Amino acid sequence: MIVAPTSTLFADLIRLRQPQASISVKIPRESRLSLTASNGSVAIENVVGPINVRTENGPVTIGGAGSVIDVDTKNGPIAVSVVDTSMVPDIRISLIDGPIQLDVPENFKSDIQTRATFGPTDVASSIQPGPGTVSLRTVAGPIGVVQRSSDPLQSGRGGRP
């Protein structure tokens, strides 16, 4: 008969044997960023230069971004918030399993193409066509595109009057 250890010490020792890394880097806001990860979460904040992310597994969160973004992953939710529209939009997001959420400012204009093989798509009807391309693709998961108002009270992000 085999008895599994119940000690949390054993579980802690097993976790210590697995390679782990947490890296935090500060770069100039207008920098071009290219990042590759195999397993784990990726969080990028306040980079308006072109962003390229490649991962295998884990959530990808990009906040305070410009409008040139390329994200490709196999598994995990992707949430992107665009704040700078000074460049012609070129946003490409693709994954196999997980949801995609894109949040764009009121002045954002672009042609938006979505494809979710198994999942609903919801694109804000207020987004006007314009130059550039947004391509959002997932096999299993919903796709949402929200256009936020520049007035925090209108977008639901501010306090009450």
DSSP file (Angstrom, degrees, kcal/mol; ACC not computed):
  #  RESIDUE AA STRUCTURE BP1 BP2  ACC     N-H-->O    O-->H-N    N-H-->O    O-->H-N    TCO  KAPPA ALPHA  PHI   PSI    X-CA   Y-CA   Z-CA
    1    1 A M              0   0    0      0, 0.0     2,-0.5     0, 0.0     0, 0.0   0.000 360.0 360.0 360.0 134.4    0.0    0.0    0.0
    2    2 A I        -     0   0    0      2,-0.0     2,-0.5     0, 0.0     0, 0.0  -0.889 360.0-160.9-105.4 130.8    1.3    3.5   -1.0
    3    3 A V        -     0   0    0     -2,-0.5     3,-0.0     0, 0.0     0, 0.0  -0.948  13.9-136.5-113.4 124.2    0.4    6.4    1.3
    4    4 A A        -     0   0    0     -2,-0.5     2,-0.1     1,-0.1    -2,-0.0  -0.582  29.4-108.4 -77.3 137.5    0.7    9.9   -0.1
    5    5 A P        -     0   0    0      0, 0.0    -1,-0.1     0, 0.0     6,-0.0  -0.377  23.6-163.0 -64.4 142.9    2.3   12.4    2.2
    6    6 A T        +     0   0    0     -2,-0.1     2,-0.1    -3,-0.0    -2,-0.0   0.420  51.0 117.1-104.5  -1.8   -0.1   14.9    3.6
    7    7 A S     >  -     0   0    0      1,-0.1     4,-1.2     2,-0.0     3,-0.3  -0.425  62.1-144.1 -70.1 137.9    2.6   17.4    4.7
    8    8 A T  H  > S+     0   0    0      1,-0.2     4,-2.5     2,-0.2     5,-0.2   0.736 100.3  69.0 -71.1 -21.2    2.5   20.8    3.1
    9    9 A L  H  > S+     0   0    0      2,-0.2     4,-2.3     1,-0.2    -1,-0.2   0.915  97.4  50.4 -60.7 -42.7    6.3   20.6    3.3
   10   10 A F  H  > S+     0   0    0     -3,-0.3     4,-2.1     2,-0.2    -1,-0.2   0.930 110.8  48.2 -61.1 -45.9    6.3   17.9    0.7
   11   11 A A  H  X S+     0   0    0     -4,-1.2     4,-2.1     1,-0.2    -1,-0.2   0.895 111.0  51.5 -61.8 -40.1    4.1   20.0   -1.6
   12   12 A D  H  X S+     0   0    0     -4,-2.5     4,-1.8     1,-0.2    -1,-0.2   0.887 108.3  51.4 -64.3 -38.8    6.3   23.0   -1.1
   13   13 A L  H  X S+     0   0    0     -4,-2.3     4,-0.9     2,-0.2    -1,-0.2   0.890 108.4  51.5 -65.6 -39.4    9.4   20.9   -2.0
   14   14 A I  H >< S+     0   0    0     -4,-2.1     3,-0.8     1,-0.2     4,-0.5   0.932 109.9  49.5 -62.5 -45.3    7.7   19.7   -5.2
   15   15 A R  H >< S+     0   0    0     -4,-2.1     3,-1.1     1,-0.2    -1,-0.2   0.846 104.4  59.5 -62.6 -34.6    6.9   23.3   -6.2
   16   16 A L  H 3< S+     0   0    0     -4,-1.8    -1,-0.2     1,-0.2    -2,-0.2   0.771  97.6  60.5 -66.5 -25.2   10.5   24.4   -5.5
   17   17 A R  T << S+     0   0    0     -4,-0.9    -1,-0.2    -3,-0.8    -2,-0.2   0.671  87.5  87.1 -77.4 -16.4   11.8   22.0   -8.1
   18   18 A Q  S <  S-     0   0    0     -3,-1.1     2,-0.1    -4,-0.5     0, 0.0  -0.705  89.1-112.5 -86.6 132.2    9.8   23.6  -10.9
   19   19 A P        +     0   0    0      0, 0.0     2,-0.3     0, 0.0    -2,-0.1  -0.388  42.9 175.7 -65.4 137.1   11.6   26.5  -12.6
   20   20 A Q        +     0   0    0     -4,-0.1     2,-0.3    -2,-0.1    -4,-0.0  -0.983  10.6 178.4-140.5 150.3   10.0   29.9  -12.0
   21   21 A A        -     0   0    0     -2,-0.3     2,-0.4     2,-0.0     0, 0.0  -0.980  12.6-167.5-152.3 142.4   10.8   33.5  -12.8
   22   22 A S        -     0   0    0     -2,-0.3     2,-0.4     2,-0.0    -2,-0.0  -0.979  17.2-176.0-129.4 118.9    9.2   36.8  -12.3
   23   23 A I        -     0   0    0     -2,-0.4     2,-0.4     2,-0.0    -2,-0.0  -0.955  10.2-174.4-122.6 131.7   10.7   39.6  -14.3
   24   24 A S        +     0   0    0     -2,-0.4     2,-0.4     2,-0.0    -2,-0.0  -0.992  10.7 177.7-125.0 125.9    9.7   43.3  -14.1
   25   25 A V        -     0   0    0     -2,-0.4     2,-0.5     2,-0.0    -2,-0.0  -0.985  18.5-150.2-131.0 136.8   11.3   45.7  -16.6
   26   26 A K        +     0   0    0     -2,-0.4    -2,-0.0     0, 0.0     3,-0.0  -0.926  24.2 170.3-106.2 129.7   10.7   49.5  -17.1
   27   27 A I        -     0   0    0     -2,-0.5     6,-0.0     4,-0.0    -2,-0.0  -0.902  44.0 -79.0-131.4 161.1   11.2   50.8  -20.6
   28   28 A P    >   -     0   0    0      0, 0.0     3,-2.0     0, 0.0    -1,-0.0  -0.331  45.0-117.8 -59.3 143.7   10.5   54.2  -22.3
   29   29 A R  T 3  S+     0   0    0      1,-0.3    19,-2.5    18,-0.1    20,-1.2   0.788 111.7  50.0 -55.2 -35.3    6.8   54.5  -23.1
   30   30 A E  T 3  S+     0   0    0     18,-0.2    -1,-0.3    17,-0.2    17,-0.1   0.353  86.3 126.8 -88.8   6.3    7.3   54.8  -26.9
   31   31 A S    <   -     0   0    0     -3,-2.0     2,-0.5    18,-0.2    18,-0.4  -0.188  65.1-118.4 -64.9 153.7    9.6   51.7  -27.1
   32   32 A R        -     0   0    0     17,-0.2     2,-0.5    16,-0.1    19,-0.2  -0.822  35.6-160.2 -86.3 130.6    9.0   48.8  -29.4
   33   33 A L  E     +a   51   0A   0     17,-3.0    19,-2.7    -2,-0.5     2,-0.4  -0.967  17.9 178.0-124.0 126.1    8.5   45.7  -27.2
   34   34 A S  E     +a   52   0A   0     -2,-0.5     2,-0.4    17,-0.2    19,-0.2  -0.994  12.9 176.9-125.1 125.4    8.8   42.1  -28.3
   35   35 A L  E     -a   53   0A   0     17,-3.0    19,-2.4    -2,-0.4     2,-0.4  -0.989  13.3-171.8-136.2 135.5    8.2   39.4  -25.6
   36   36 A T  E     +a   54   0A   0     -2,-0.4     2,-0.3    17,-0.2    19,-0.2  -0.994  12.3 166.5-127.4 132.3    8.2   35.6  -25.7
   37   37 A A  E     -a   55   0A   0     17,-2.6    19,-0.5    -2,-0.4     3,-0.1  -0.981  23.5-159.1-140.4 151.1    7.1   33.4  -22.8
   38   38 A S  E    S+     0   0A   0     -2,-0.3    19,-1.0     1,-0.3    18,-0.4   0.862  78.1   4.6 -98.9 -43.3    6.2   29.7  -22.6
   39   39 A N  E    S+a   57   0A   0     17,-0.2    -1,-0.3    16,-0.1     2,-0.2  -0.927 101.4  46.7-149.5 117.3    4.1   29.3  -19.5
   40   40 A G  S    S-     0   0    0     17,-3.0    17,-0.1    -2,-0.4     2,-0.1  -0.708  82.8 -53.1 137.2 171.0    2.8   32.0  -17.2
   41   41 A S        -     0   0    0     -2,-0.2     2,-0.4    17,-0.1    19,-0.2  -0.455  37.8-155.8 -83.1 151.9    1.1   35.4  -17.3
   42   42 A V  E     -h   60   0B   0     17,-2.6    19,-2.7    -2,-0.1     2,-0.4  -0.997  11.4-178.2-125.2 127.9    2.3   38.4  -19.2
   43   43 A A  E     -h   61   0B   0     -2,-0.4     2,-0.4    17,-0.2    19,-0.2  -0.992   1.0-178.6-130.5 125.7    1.3   41.9  -18.1
   44   44 A I  E     -h   62   0B   0     17,-2.9    19,-2.9    -2,-0.4     2,-0.4  -0.986   5.6-172.2-125.1 131.4    2.3   45.0  -20.0
   45   45 A E  E     -h   63   0B   0     -2,-0.4    19,-0.2    17,-0.2     3,-0.1  -0.984  58.3  -6.2-129.3 134.9    1.4   48.6  -18.9
   46   46 A N  S    S+     0   0    0     17,-2.0     2,-0.5    -2,-0.4    18,-0.2   0.845  77.8 137.0  58.5  45.2    1.8   52.0  -20.5
   47   47 A V        +     0   0    0     16,-0.5    19,-0.9     1,-0.1    -1,-0.2  -0.979  22.5 174.9-117.5 115.6    3.8   51.1  -23.7
   48   48 A V        +     0   0    0    -19,-2.5    19,-0.3    -2,-0.5    20,-0.2   0.523  52.8  91.5-100.2  -7.5    2.4   52.9  -26.7
   49   49 A G  S    S-     0   0    0    -20,-1.2    17,-0.5   -18,-0.4    19,-0.2  -0.241  99.7 -58.7 -74.0 174.5    5.1   51.7  -29.2
   50   50 A P        -     0   0    0      0, 0.0   -17,-3.0     0, 0.0     2,-0.4  -0.292  57.3-156.9 -58.4 137.0    4.6   48.5  -31.2
   51   51 A I  E     -ab  33  69A   0     17,-2.2    19,-2.3   -19,-0.2     2,-0.4  -0.967  13.8-177.9-122.3 131.6    4.0   45.5  -29.0
   52   52 A N  E     +ab  34  70A   0    -19,-2.7   -17,-3.0    -2,-0.4     2,-0.4  -0.989   7.8 179.3-129.7 121.5    4.6   41.8  -30.1
   53   53 A V  E     -ab  35  71A   0     17,-2.9    19,-2.2    -2,-0.4     2,-0.4  -0.986   8.1-178.5-127.6 131.7    3.8   39.0  -27.6
   54   54 A R  E     +ab  36  72A   0    -19,-2.4   -17,-2.6    -2,-0.4     2,-0.3  -0.995  17.3 156.7-126.5 124.3    4.2   35.2  -28.2
   55   55 A T  E     -a   37   0A   0     17,-2.2    19,-0.3    -2,-0.4   -17,-0.2  -0.921  36.2-152.4-139.3 166.9    3.2   32.8  -25.5
   56   56 A E  E    S+     0   0A   0    -19,-0.5    19,-0.9   -18,-0.4    18,-0.5   0.769  81.7   2.8-102.1 -44.7    2.1   29.2  -25.1
   57   57 A N  E    S+ac  39  75A   0    -19,-1.0   -17,-3.0    17,-0.2    -1,-0.3  -0.978  93.2  55.7-153.5 129.0    0.0   29.3  -21.9
   58   58 A G  S    S-     0   0    0     17,-2.5    17,-0.1    -2,-0.3   -17,-0.1  -0.409  78.3 -59.6 129.8 157.4   -1.2   31.9  -19.6
   59   59 A P        -     0   0    0      0, 0.0   -17,-2.6     0, 0.0     2,-0.5  -0.331  38.9-153.6 -69.0 147.8   -3.1   35.2  -19.5
   60   60 A V  E     -hi  42  78B   0     17,-2.6    19,-2.5   -19,-0.2     2,-0.5  -0.992  13.4-178.6-122.6 123.0   -1.9   38.2  -21.5
   61   61 A T  E     +hi  43  79B   0    -19,-2.7   -17,-2.9    -2,-0.5     2,-0.5  -0.986   3.5 179.5-124.9 123.8   -3.0   41.7  -20.2
   62   62 A I  E     +hi  44  80B   0     17,-2.9    19,-2.6    -2,-0.5     2,-0.3  -0.975   8.3 177.3-126.8 117.4   -1.9   44.8  -22.0
   63   63 A G  E     +h   45   0B   0    -19,-2.9   -17,-2.0    -2,-0.5   -16,-0.5  -0.906  60.7  17.2-121.5 147.8   -3.1   48.2  -20.6
   64   64 A G  E    S+     0   0B   0     -2,-0.3    18,-0.2    17,-0.2    -1,-0.2   0.885  90.1 160.2  66.0  39.7   -2.4   51.7  -21.7
   65   65 A A  E     - i   0  82B   0     16,-2.6    18,-3.3    -3,-0.2    19,-2.1  -0.414  40.8-121.3 -96.4 165.8   -1.2   50.6  -25.2
   66   66 A G        -     0   0    0    -19,-0.9    19,-0.1   -17,-0.5    -1,-0.1  -0.104  41.3 -96.0 -83.2-166.9   -0.8   52.1  -28.6
   67   67 A S  S    S+     0   0    0    -19,-0.3    23,-3.0    17,-0.2     2,-0.5   0.149  99.6  84.6-108.4  20.3   -2.6   50.8  -31.6
   68   68 A V  E     + d   0  90A   0    -20,-0.2   -17,-2.2    21,-0.2     2,-0.4  -0.906  57.9 148.4-120.4 102.1    0.1   48.5  -33.1
   69   69 A I  E     -bd  51  91A   0     21,-1.6    23,-2.8    -2,-0.5     2,-0.4  -0.997  26.8-175.7-140.9 135.1   -0.2   45.2  -31.3
   70   70 A D  E     +bd  52  92A   0    -19,-2.3   -17,-2.9    -2,-0.4     2,-0.4  -0.958  12.9 172.6-133.3 115.2    0.4   41.5  -32.3
   71   71 A V  E     +bd  53  93A   0     21,-2.9    23,-2.3    -2,-0.4     2,-0.4  -0.986   4.3 175.0-126.2 130.7   -0.4   38.8  -29.7
   72   72 A D  E     +bd  54  94A   0    -19,-2.2   -17,-2.2    -2,-0.4     2,-0.3  -0.978  14.7 146.8-136.5 122.5   -0.3   35.1  -30.4
   73   73 A T        -     0   0    0     21,-2.1    23,-0.5    -2,-0.4   -17,-0.2  -0.951  41.5-140.2-147.0 165.1   -0.9   32.4  -27.8
   74   74 A K  S    S+     0   0    0    -18,-0.5    23,-2.3   -19,-0.3    22,-0.6   0.827  84.2  15.1 -95.1 -38.6   -2.4   29.0  -27.5
   75   75 A N  B    S+ce  57  97A   0    -19,-0.9   -17,-2.5    21,-0.2    -1,-0.3  -0.991  89.9  56.6-147.2 130.8   -4.2   29.2  -24.2
   76   76 A G  S    S-     0   0    0     21,-2.5    -3,-0.1    -2,-0.4     2,-0.1  -0.333  76.9 -70.7 130.8 151.3   -5.3   31.9  -21.8
   77   77 A P        -     0   0    0      0, 0.0   -17,-2.6     0, 0.0     2,-0.4  -0.382  39.1-151.8 -70.4 149.3   -7.4   35.0  -21.8
   78   78 A I  E     +ij  60 100B   0     21,-2.5    23,-2.6   -19,-0.2     2,-0.4  -0.991  14.3 179.2-123.7 125.3   -6.2   38.1  -23.6
   79   79 A A  E     +ij  61 101B   0    -19,-2.5   -17,-2.9    -2,-0.4     2,-0.4  -0.992   4.7 179.4-127.3 123.9   -7.3   41.6  -22.5
   80   80 A V  E     -ij  62 102B   0     21,-2.8    23,-2.8    -2,-0.4     2,-0.5  -0.985  11.8-167.4-129.0 133.7   -6.0   44.7  -24.3
   81   81 A S  E     - j   0 103B   0    -19,-2.6   -16,-2.6    -2,-0.4     2,-0.4  -0.966  10.2-158.0-122.4 114.9   -6.8   48.4  -23.6
   82   82 A V  E     +i   65   0B   0     21,-3.0   -16,-0.2    -2,-0.5     3,-0.1  -0.765  24.4 158.6 -92.2 131.9   -5.7   50.9  -26.3
   83   83 A V        +     0   0    0    -18,-3.3     2,-0.6    -2,-0.4   -17,-0.2   0.599  59.5  63.8-121.4 -25.5   -5.3   54.5  -25.2
   84   84 A D        +     0   0    0    -19,-2.1     3,-0.2     1,-0.1   -17,-0.2  -0.910  46.6 171.5-110.5 119.8   -3.0   56.0  -27.9
   85   85 A T        +     0   0    0     -2,-0.6    -1,-0.1     1,-0.1    24,-0.1  -0.001  43.5 115.2-113.2  27.7   -4.4   56.2  -31.4
   86   86 A S  S    S+     0   0    0      2,-0.1     2,-0.3     0, 0.0    -1,-0.1   0.726  71.4  59.3 -72.1 -20.7   -1.6   58.3  -33.0
   87   87 A M  S    S-     0   0    0     -3,-0.2     3,-0.1     1,-0.0   -20,-0.0  -0.775 102.8 -94.3-104.4 154.0   -0.6   55.4  -35.3
   88   88 A V        -     0   0    0     -2,-0.3    44,-0.1     1,-0.1    45,-0.1  -0.482  57.2-100.3 -62.0 129.1   -2.8   53.7  -37.9
   89   89 A P        +     0   0    0      0, 0.0    44,-1.8     0, 0.0   -21,-0.2  -0.274  48.9 165.6 -59.7 132.8   -4.3   50.7  -36.1
   90   90 A D  E     +df  68 133A   0    -23,-3.0   -21,-1.6    42,-0.2     2,-0.5  -0.688  14.6 161.9-143.2  85.2   -2.7   47.3  -36.8
   91   91 A I  E     +df  69 134A   0     42,-2.4    44,-3.1   -23,-0.2     2,-0.5  -0.937  10.0 174.3-116.4 121.4   -4.0   45.0  -34.1
   92   92 A R  E     +df  70 135A   0    -23,-2.8   -21,-2.9    -2,-0.5     2,-0.4  -0.978   2.8 171.1-129.3 118.4   -3.7   41.2  -34.5
   93   93 A I  E     +df  71 136A   0     42,-2.8    44,-2.7    -2,-0.5     2,-0.4  -0.992   5.3 166.6-129.5 125.9   -4.7   38.9  -31.7
   94   94 A S  E     +df  72 137A   0    -23,-2.3   -21,-2.1    -2,-0.4     2,-0.3  -1.000   2.8 152.3-142.4 142.2   -5.0   35.1  -32.1
   95   95 A L  E     - f   0 138A   0     42,-1.8    44,-0.8    -2,-0.4   -21,-0.2  -0.964  37.2-134.9-155.3 168.8   -5.3   32.2  -29.8
   96   96 A I  E    S+     0   0A   0    -22,-0.6    44,-2.4   -23,-0.5    43,-0.5   0.883  90.7  21.9 -94.3 -49.4   -6.7   28.7  -29.6
   97   97 A D  E    S+ef  75 140A   0    -23,-2.3   -21,-2.5    42,-0.2    -1,-0.3  -0.921 100.3  48.4-131.7 107.8   -8.5   28.5  -26.3
   98   98 A G  S    S-     0   0    0     42,-2.8     2,-0.1    -2,-0.5    -3,-0.1  -0.712  75.6 -73.6 148.3 164.0   -9.7   31.6  -24.4
   99   99 A P        -     0   0    0      0, 0.0   -21,-2.5     0, 0.0     2,-0.4  -0.462  30.8-146.8 -84.5 156.8  -11.5   34.9  -24.6
  100  100 A I  E     -jk  78 143B   0     42,-2.3    44,-2.5   -23,-0.2     2,-0.4  -0.994  13.6-176.2-121.9 128.8  -10.4   38.1  -26.2
  101  101 A Q  E     -jk  79 144B   0    -23,-2.6   -21,-2.8    -2,-0.4     2,-0.5  -0.988   1.5-174.9-125.7 121.4  -11.4   41.5  -24.8
  102  102 A L  E     -jk  80 145B   0     42,-2.8    44,-2.8    -2,-0.4     2,-0.5  -0.974   4.1-168.0-118.4 127.0  -10.3   44.7  -26.6
  103  103 A D  E     -jk  81 146B   0    -23,-2.8   -21,-3.0    -2,-0.5    44,-0.2  -0.966  12.5-179.6-116.7 120.9  -11.1   48.1  -25.1
  104  104 A V  E     - k   0 147B   0     42,-3.0    44,-2.8    -2,-0.5   -21,-0.1  -0.864  26.7-105.7-123.8 155.5  -10.6   51.1  -27.4
  105  105 A P    >   -     0   0    0      0, 0.0     3,-1.8     0, 0.0    44,-0.1  -0.236  37.5-100.7 -76.0 168.6  -11.0   54.9  -26.9
  106  106 A E  T 3  S+     0   0    0     42,-0.4    43,-0.1     1,-0.3    41,-0.0   0.809 120.6  52.1 -57.7 -35.4  -13.9   56.9  -28.3
  107  107 A N  T 3  S+     0   0    0     20,-0.1    -1,-0.3     2,-0.0     2,-0.3   0.355  80.1 124.8 -86.9   6.8  -11.9   58.3  -31.2
  108  108 A F    <   +     0   0    0     -3,-1.8    20,-0.6   -26,-0.1     2,-0.4  -0.508  34.7 178.0 -72.0 128.7  -10.8   54.8  -32.4
  109  109 A K  E     +g  128   0A   0     -2,-0.3     2,-0.3    18,-0.1    21,-0.1  -0.997  18.2 122.6-134.1 129.2  -11.6   54.1  -36.0
  110  110 A S  E     -     0   0A   0     18,-1.8     2,-0.4    -2,-0.4    23,-0.2  -0.955  61.5 -94.5-172.7 156.9  -10.7   50.9  -37.9
  111  111 A D  E     -g  133   0A   0     21,-1.1    23,-2.0    19,-0.6     2,-0.5  -0.723  44.6-154.9 -77.6 132.6  -12.1   47.9  -39.8
  112  112 A I  E     -g  134   0A   0     -2,-0.4     2,-0.5    21,-0.2    23,-0.2  -0.954  13.0-172.7-120.1 124.6  -12.6   45.1  -37.3
  113  113 A Q  E     -g  135   0A   0     21,-3.3    23,-2.8    -2,-0.5     2,-0.4  -0.963   9.3-178.9-114.9 128.6  -12.6   41.4  -38.3
  114  114 A T  E     +g  136   0A   0     -2,-0.5     2,-0.3    21,-0.2    23,-0.2  -0.948  10.9 178.4-126.5 148.4  -13.5   38.8  -35.7
  115  115 A R  E     +g  137   0A   0     21,-1.9    23,-2.6    -2,-0.4     2,-0.5  -0.860   5.7 169.7-149.6 115.7  -13.7   35.0  -35.8
  116  116 A A  E >   -g  138   0A   0     -2,-0.3     3,-0.6     3,-0.2    23,-0.2  -0.962  14.6-165.8-122.4 110.2  -14.6   32.8  -32.9
  117  117 A T  E 3  S+     0   0A   0     21,-1.8     2,-0.4    -2,-0.5    23,-0.2   0.934  89.3  18.3 -62.3 -46.8  -15.2   29.2  -34.0
  118  118 A F  E 3  S+g  140   0A   0     21,-3.0    23,-1.6    20,-0.2    -1,-0.3  -0.759 118.9  52.5-126.3  83.6  -16.9   28.3  -30.7
  119  119 A G  S <  S-     0   0    0     -3,-0.6    -3,-0.2    -2,-0.4     2,-0.1  -0.768  80.5 -87.6 161.4 154.4  -18.0   31.4  -29.0
  120  120 A P        -     0   0    0      0, 0.0    23,-2.4     0, 0.0     2,-0.4  -0.379  30.0-145.9 -78.9 158.2  -19.9   34.6  -29.4
  121  121 A T  E     -l  143   0B   0     21,-0.2     2,-0.4    -2,-0.1    23,-0.2  -0.984  13.2-176.3-123.4 139.8  -18.6   37.9  -30.8
  122  122 A D  E     +l  144   0B   0     21,-2.5    23,-2.9    -2,-0.4     2,-0.5  -0.912   4.1 178.7-138.7 107.0  -19.7   41.3  -29.6
  123  123 A V  E     -l  145   0B   0     -2,-0.4    23,-0.2    21,-0.2    -2,-0.0  -0.938  38.2-107.5-113.2 128.8  -18.3   44.4  -31.3
  124  124 A A    >   -     0   0    0     21,-1.8     3,-1.3    -2,-0.5    22,-0.1  -0.288  20.8-145.0 -54.1 127.4  -19.4   47.9  -30.2
  125  125 A S  T 3  S+     0   0    0      1,-0.2    -1,-0.2    22,-0.0    -2,-0.0   0.642  92.6  71.5 -71.7 -13.3  -21.6   49.3  -33.0
  126  126 A S  T 3  S+     0   0    0     21,-0.1     2,-0.5     2,-0.1    -1,-0.2   0.588  70.3 106.7 -79.4  -9.8  -20.3   52.8  -32.3
  127  127 A I    <   -     0   0    0     -3,-1.3   -18,-0.1   -18,-0.1   -15,-0.1  -0.588  63.8-145.9 -75.8 122.9  -16.9   52.0  -33.8
  128  128 A Q  E     - g   0 109A   0    -20,-0.6   -18,-1.8    -2,-0.5    -2,-0.1  -0.575  20.1-104.0 -86.9 147.9  -16.6   53.7  -37.1
  129  129 A P  E     +     0   0A   0      0, 0.0   -18,-0.2     0, 0.0    -1,-0.1  -0.355  56.6 144.3 -64.4 153.3  -14.6   52.2  -40.1
  130  130 A G  E     -     0   0A   0      2,-0.2   -19,-0.6   -21,-0.1   -20,-0.1  -0.935  48.3 -43.8-169.0-171.2  -11.3   53.7  -40.7
  131  131 A P  E    S+     0   0A   0      0, 0.0   -22,-0.1     0, 0.0   -20,-0.0  -0.262  95.3  31.9 -68.9 158.3   -7.7   53.1  -41.8
  132  132 A G  E    S-     0   0A   0    -44,-0.1   -21,-1.1   -22,-0.1     2,-0.4  -0.173  79.7 -92.4  87.6 177.8   -5.9   50.1  -40.5
  133  133 A T  E     -fg  90 111A   0    -44,-1.8   -42,-2.4   -23,-0.2     2,-0.5  -0.990  17.9-165.7-138.3 140.7   -7.0   46.6  -39.5
  134  134 A V  E     -fg  91 112A   0    -23,-2.0   -21,-3.3    -2,-0.4     2,-0.5  -0.995  14.7-177.3-121.5 122.5   -8.0   44.9  -36.3
  135  135 A S  E     -fg  92 113A   0    -44,-3.1   -42,-2.8    -2,-0.5     2,-0.5  -0.974   2.1-179.7-124.6 117.1   -8.1   41.1  -36.6
  136  136 A L  E     +fg  93 114A   0    -23,-2.8   -21,-1.9    -2,-0.5     2,-0.4  -0.973   8.2 173.5-120.8 121.1   -9.3   39.1  -33.5
  137  137 A R  E     +fg  94 115A   0    -44,-2.7   -42,-1.8    -2,-0.5     2,-0.3  -0.991   8.1 156.8-135.5 131.3   -9.3   35.2  -33.8
  138  138 A T  E     -fg  95 116A   0    -23,-2.6   -21,-1.8    -2,-0.4   -42,-0.2  -0.989  29.0-153.0-145.3 149.7  -10.0   32.5  -31.3
  139  139 A V  E    S+     0   0A   0    -44,-0.8   -21,-3.0   -43,-0.5     2,-0.5   0.921  91.4  20.4 -83.6 -52.0  -11.1   28.9  -31.7
  140  140 A A  E    S+fg  97 118A   0    -44,-2.4   -42,-2.8   -23,-0.2    -1,-0.3  -0.900 107.3  51.5-126.3 103.1  -12.8   28.5  -28.3
  141  141 A G  S    S-     0   0    0    -23,-1.6   -23,-0.1    -2,-0.5    -3,-0.1  -0.700  78.1 -79.5 151.5 159.1  -13.9   31.6  -26.5
  142  142 A P        -     0   0    0      0, 0.0   -42,-2.3     0, 0.0     2,-0.4  -0.412  31.1-145.6 -80.7 159.0  -15.9   34.8  -26.8
  143  143 A I  E     -kl 100 121B   0    -23,-2.4   -21,-2.5   -44,-0.2     2,-0.4  -0.996  17.8-178.4-124.2 129.7  -14.6   38.0  -28.4
  144  144 A G  E     -kl 101 122B   0    -44,-2.5   -42,-2.8    -2,-0.4     2,-0.5  -0.995  11.0-172.0-130.5 135.4  -15.6   41.4  -27.1
  145  145 A V  E     -kl 102 123B   0    -23,-2.9   -21,-1.8    -2,-0.4     2,-0.4  -0.985  11.6-173.8-125.8 119.9  -14.7   44.9  -28.4
  146  146 A V  E     -k  103   0B   0    -44,-2.8   -42,-3.0    -2,-0.5     2,-0.6  -0.932  14.9-153.1-116.9 134.1  -15.8   47.8  -26.2
  147  147 A Q  E     -k  104   0B   0     -2,-0.4     2,-0.3   -44,-0.2   -41,-0.1  -0.930  19.8-151.4-106.1 116.7  -15.5   51.5  -27.1
  148  148 A R        -     0   0    0    -44,-2.8   -42,-0.4    -2,-0.6     2,-0.1  -0.613  13.0-119.1 -91.3 147.8  -15.2   53.6  -24.0
  149  149 A S        -     0   0    0     -2,-0.3     6,-0.1     2,-0.2    -1,-0.1  -0.461  13.9-129.6 -77.1 151.2  -16.3   57.2  -23.8
  150  150 A S  S    S+     0   0    0     -2,-0.1    -1,-0.1     1,-0.1     3,-0.1   0.681  95.9  81.2 -74.0 -15.9  -13.9   59.9  -23.0
  151  151 A D  S >> S-     0   0    0      1,-0.1     4,-1.8     7,-0.0     3,-0.9  -0.824  74.9-152.6 -89.9 111.9  -16.3   61.0  -20.3
  152  152 A P  H 3>>S+     0   0    0      0, 0.0     6,-1.8     0, 0.0     5,-1.2   0.779  95.2  55.8 -58.6 -26.5  -15.7   58.7  -17.2
  153  153 A L  H 345S+     0   0    0      4,-0.2     3,-0.3     1,-0.2    -3,-0.0   0.853 109.1  46.8 -73.2 -32.9  -19.3   59.2  -16.1
  154  154 A Q  H <45S+     0   0    0     -3,-0.9    -1,-0.2     1,-0.2    -4,-0.1   0.832 110.8  51.4 -74.4 -33.1  -20.6   58.0  -19.5
  155  155 A S  H  <5S-     0   0    0     -4,-1.8    -1,-0.2    -6,-0.1    -2,-0.2   0.546 109.5-118.7 -84.5  -6.4  -18.3   55.0  -19.7
  156  156 A G  T  <5S+     0   0    0     -4,-0.5    -3,-0.2    -3,-0.3    -2,-0.1   0.591  89.9 104.3  81.7   8.8  -19.3   53.7  -16.2
  157  157 A R      < +     0   0    0     -5,-1.2    -4,-0.2    -6,-0.2     2,-0.1   0.482  68.2  65.5-101.1  -3.8  -15.7   54.1  -14.9
  158  158 A G  S    S-     0   0    0     -6,-1.8    -7,-0.0     1,-0.2     2,-0.0  -0.406  87.4 -85.2-110.4-173.8  -16.2   57.2  -12.9
  159  159 A G        -     0   0    0     -2,-0.1    -1,-0.2     1,-0.1    -3,-0.1  -0.145  53.0 -82.9 -80.9-178.1  -18.1   58.3   -9.8
  160  160 A R              0   0    0      1,-0.1    -1,-0.1    -2,-0.0    -7,-0.0  -0.602 360.0 360.0 -87.4 148.9  -21.7   59.5   -9.7
  161  161 A P              0   0    0      0, 0.0    -1,-0.1     0, 0.0    -2,-0.0   0.522 360.0 360.0 -66.0 360.0  -22.6   63.1  -10.4
